[in-house]
Amino acid sequence: MKNNSRSFVFIHLIVLLFCAGATPVLAATKVATPHALRVLQHEAEEDDADAQLLYGLAYLEGRNGLEPDAKKAVYWLRRSARLGNAYAQLMLGKAYAEGRGVAKDLNHAVKWWQDSAEKANAEAQFLLGRALLQGQGIAKDTKKALF
């Protein structure tokens, strides 16, 4: 991963703002500057998991001047998830559960929620617990669901 210090700080500031609930991700307006979007795309292409997450969310929700495109969103979320980003794993699991940008597949959804839940993502833990209680995408197991 190429780590230009300016873009590294920029991307991580964006992630911090996103985690703090800033909407939209890249700016106070609904459209990011073309430069900011190019930086984000460049960092995503350079295997920055946080940038991949943000780029995927921008496609998923049609943010920052990008048209909504669930397939492109899943592509970027999957790249981020494979690098271990817990939020990307959660969102990729949701995409599989909803059939958004991919064929609906509860087994894949549960797999990504398990990965995210292991990293202490509370929403993934909830979704995994619910899947275990209902036996959806995984064998029903009320004991595991409660822990």
C-alpha positions in Angstrom: 0.0 0.0 0.0 1.4 3.3 -1.0 1.3 5.7 1.9 1.5 9.3 0.9 1.3 11.1 4.2 -1.0 13.9 3.0 -3.5 11.6 1.5 -3.1 9.2 4.4 -4.1 12.0 6.8 -6.9 13.1 4.5 -8.5 9.6 4.2 -8.3 9.0 8.0 -9.8 12.4 8.7 -12.7 11.4 6.4 -13.1 8.1 8.2 -13.1 9.8 11.6 -15.8 12.3 10.4 -17.8 9.4 9.0 -17.6 7.4 12.2 -18.6 10.5 14.2 -21.8 10.7 12.1 -20.8 13.4 9.6 -23.0 13.3 6.5 -22.1 13.2 3.8 -18.8 11.6 4.1 -16.5 13.9 2.2 -17.9 17.4 2.7 -20.6 19.5 4.3 -22.4 19.5 0.9 -23.9 16.6 -1.0 -21.1 16.7 -3.6 -17.4 16.3 -2.8 -15.0 18.3 -4.8 -13.6 16.6 -7.8 -10.2 16.7 -6.3 -11.4 15.0 -3.1 -13.1 12.3 -5.1 -10.0 11.7 -7.2 -7.9 11.4 -4.0 -10.4 8.9 -2.5 -10.5 6.9 -5.7 -6.6 6.9 -5.9 -6.3 5.7 -2.3 -8.9 3.0 -2.9 -7.1 1.7 -5.9 -3.9 1.7 -3.8 -5.5 -0.8 -1.4 -6.4 1.6 1.4 -9.2 -0.3 3.1 -10.7 2.9 4.6 -10.8 4.6 1.2 -12.3 1.5 -0.3 -15.0 1.5 2.3 -15.8 5.2 1.7 -15.8 4.7 -2.1 -18.1 1.8 -1.8 -20.5 3.6 0.5 -20.5 6.6 -1.9 -21.6 4.2 -4.7 -24.1 2.5 -2.5 -25.8 5.6 -1.4 -25.2 7.8 -4.4 -23.0 10.3 -2.5 -20.4 12.8 -3.5 -21.5 13.2 -7.1 -21.5 9.4 -7.8 -24.6 7.8 -9.2 -25.9 5.0 -7.1 -24.4 1.7 -8.4 -24.9 -1.3 -6.1 -22.5 -3.5 -8.1 -19.7 -1.0 -7.9 -20.4 -0.5 -4.3 -20.1 -4.2 -3.6 -16.9 -4.4 -5.5 -15.3 -1.7 -3.3 -16.9 -3.0 -0.1 -15.6 -6.5 -0.8 -12.0 -5.2 -1.4 -12.2 -3.4 1.9 -13.8 -6.3 3.7 -11.1 -8.7 2.5 -8.5 -6.3 4.0 -10.2 -6.7 7.3 -12.4 -3.5 7.6 -15.1 -4.5 10.1 -17.6 -1.9 8.8 -17.1 -3.0 5.2 -17.7 -6.6 6.3 -20.9 -5.5 8.0 -22.1 -3.6 4.9 -21.1 -6.4 2.5 -23.1 -8.8 4.7 -26.1 -6.5 4.5 -25.7 -6.4 0.7 -25.8 -10.2 0.5 -28.8 -10.3 2.9 -30.7 -7.8 0.8 -29.5 -9.0 -2.6 -28.2 -5.5 -3.3 -25.6 -5.5 -6.0 -25.2 -9.3 -5.6 -27.5 -12.3 -5.6 -29.3 -12.7 -2.2 -27.3 -15.2 -0.2 -27.8 -15.4 3.6 -24.9 -17.8 3.9 -22.5 -15.2 2.6 -24.2 -12.5 4.7 -23.6 -14.5 7.8 -20.0 -15.2 6.9 -19.3 -11.5 6.6 -21.2 -10.7 9.8 -19.2 -13.3 11.6 -15.9 -11.7 10.5 -17.2 -8.2 11.5 -18.6 -9.5 14.8 -15.2 -11.0 15.7 -13.8 -7.4 15.4 -16.4 -6.2 18.0 -18.8 -4.6 15.5 -22.0 -4.4 17.6 -24.4 -4.2 14.7 -22.8 -7.3 13.1 -23.0 -9.1 16.5 -26.7 -8.3 16.6 -27.4 -9.4 13.0 -25.4 -12.6 13.6 -27.3 -13.3 16.8 -30.6 -12.8 15.0 -29.5 -15.1 12.2 -28.5 -17.8 14.8 -31.9 -17.4 16.6 -33.9 -17.7 13.4 -31.6 -20.2 11.7 -31.2 -18.0 8.6 -28.0 -18.5 6.7 -26.6 -20.6 9.6 -27.8 -23.5 11.7 -30.2 -22.4 14.4 -28.3 -22.2 17.7 -29.9 -20.3 20.6 -27.0 -20.8 22.9 -24.5 -19.2 20.5 -27.0 -16.5 19.7 -27.1 -15.3 23.3 -23.3 -15.1 23.6 
